[in-house]
Amino acid sequence: MQSDSIQKTVGVALAVCLVCSVLVSVSAVYLQSIQEENKRLDKIKNILMAGGLYDKKADIQSVFKEKITSALIDLSTGDELSEEQFTAKLSPETFDIKEMAADKVLGQALGAEDDIAGINRIPKNMLVYSVVENGVIDKIILPMHGKGLWSTMYGFVAMSNDLKTIKGLTFYEHGETPGLGGEIENPSWRASWTGKLAFDDQAQLVLEILKGKVNPASAKASSQIDGLAGATLTTRGVEKMIKFWFGKNGYGPFLKKLREASSNG
Ligand SMILES: Cc1cc2nc3c(=O)[nH]c(=O)nc-3n(C[C@H](O)[C@H](O)[C@H](O)COP(=O)(O)O)c2cc1C
């Protein structure tokens, strides 16, 4: 065979393709577990950030283990599931919002009227977190997700043990435009949520995100958040996400149970 023959050229090209595809496949398989572990750690970091417990220098897994308690709850009743109710698919260790929502048995479809957050399906159960200080619940941290302009945004909202005041907000997954909708991750915007009232004394949801700036002199300022300039569609999505998850199809029954428990002493 001549060294510049067509067969040789094709043969070399095929050999290069084969070697490259093997390399890509091997690295994809090898990196998958690392990527999944990084995603898990990023979620833990976001839970800590929402709960005001994130410290760059500390080991996040140790802080999480020490300070955070998780509970699997039934959204329809607000009751915590006991360990006997855990299964291979449904347990705090394996819980995955997307998998649970898609599951025929463990997920449920939302009717158009109920689906204010634009998420189609939700899990029947959710994994919620609390920050425990000296044996007492200090904050609860609730996973929430809702449709933005381009993507479904996944995050956590922390609420004080008064069950009214927001203590933190984070997003760990979204596909909104950097600099526009992506500003939902901006630390100063997120910080502006801390201390805002989500519920009034009658447990009515009062939190709203304005288009523009909050007037500090307004009587409603304590429950209003500045809109993100140039990203009204994403911020509408965040507001709808809050409305859905704090409502009757979200954490409404769970919050009602917590309010009853705290008023009974
Ligand atoms: C390429 C491109 C990307 C955009 N990305 C977003 C986005 O992520 N979130 C958003 O709310 N608006 C985004 N917008 C702007 C929206 O179309 C819309 O103008 C904006 O939400 C209105 O907000 P405003 O009334 O505060 O200007 C984008 C626009 C363009 C052209």
The ligand as an SDF file (V2000), in Angstrom:
LIG
                    3D

 31 33  0  0  0  0  0  0  0  0999 V2000
  -31.1450   37.8610   24.5220 C   0  0  0  0  0  0  0  0  0  0  0  0
  -32.0980   38.3100   25.5750 C   0  0  0  0  0  0  0  0  0  0  0  0
  -32.1030   37.6370   26.7810 C   0  0  0  0  0  0  0  0  0  0  0  0
  -33.0000   38.0120   27.7850 C   0  0  0  0  0  0  0  0  0  0  0  0
  -33.0030   37.3310   28.9630 N   0  0  0  0  0  0  0  0  0  0  0  0
  -33.8820   37.6740   29.9100 C   0  0  0  0  0  0  0  0  0  0  0  0
  -33.9420   36.9410   31.1360 C   0  0  0  0  0  0  0  0  0  0  0  0
  -33.1860   36.0260   31.4190 O   0  0  0  0  0  0  0  0  0  0  0  0
  -34.9030   37.3250   32.0280 N   0  0  0  0  0  0  0  0  0  0  0  0
  -35.7900   38.3370   31.7940 C   0  0  0  0  0  0  0  0  0  0  0  0
  -36.6440   38.5880   32.6230 O   0  0  0  0  0  0  0  0  0  0  0  0
  -35.7230   39.0580   30.6720 N   0  0  0  0  0  0  0  0  0  0  0  0
  -34.7970   38.7430   29.7270 C   0  0  0  0  0  0  0  0  0  0  0  0
  -34.7650   39.4610   28.5910 N   0  0  0  0  0  0  0  0  0  0  0  0
  -35.6000   40.6730   28.4740 C   0  0  0  0  0  0  0  0  0  0  0  0
  -37.0510   40.3460   28.2740 C   0  0  0  0  0  0  0  0  0  0  0  0
  -37.3220   40.0620   26.9360 O   0  0  0  0  0  0  0  0  0  0  0  0
  -37.8970   41.5400   28.7210 C   0  0  0  0  0  0  0  0  0  0  0  0
  -37.5710   42.6380   27.9360 O   0  0  0  0  0  0  0  0  0  0  0  0
  -37.6480   41.9010   30.1710 C   0  0  0  0  0  0  0  0  0  0  0  0
  -37.9070   40.8110   31.0140 O   0  0  0  0  0  0  0  0  0  0  0  0
  -38.5620   43.0480   30.6100 C   0  0  0  0  0  0  0  0  0  0  0  0
  -38.0620   43.5260   31.8340 O   0  0  0  0  0  0  0  0  0  0  0  0
  -38.0540   45.1000   32.1570 P   0  0  0  0  0  0  0  0  0  0  0  0
  -39.4680   45.5350   31.9940 O   0  0  0  0  0  0  0  0  0  0  0  0
  -37.5590   45.1920   33.5610 O   0  0  0  0  0  0  0  0  0  0  0  0
  -37.1300   45.7420   31.1660 O   0  0  0  0  0  0  0  0  0  0  0  0
  -33.8860   39.0890   27.5720 C   0  0  0  0  0  0  0  0  0  0  0  0
  -33.8720   39.7640   26.3570 C   0  0  0  0  0  0  0  0  0  0  0  0
  -32.9950   39.3860   25.3660 C   0  0  0  0  0  0  0  0  0  0  0  0
  -33.0140   40.1140   24.0650 C   0  0  0  0  0  0  0  0  0  0  0  0
  1  2  1  0
  2  3  1  0
  2 30  2  0
  3  4  2  0
  4  5  1  0
  4 28  1  0
  5  6  2  0
  6  7  1  0
  6 13  1  0
  7  8  2  0
  7  9  1  0
  9 10  1  0
 10 11  2  0
 10 12  1  0
 12 13  2  0
 13 14  1  0
 14 15  1  0
 14 28  1  0
 15 16  1  0
 16 17  1  0
 16 18  1  0
 18 19  1  0
 18 20  1  0
 20 21  1  0
 20 22  1  0
 22 23  1  0
 23 24  1  0
 24 25  2  0
 24 26  1  0
 24 27  1  0
 28 29  2  0
 29 30  1  0
 30 31  1  0
M  END
$$$$
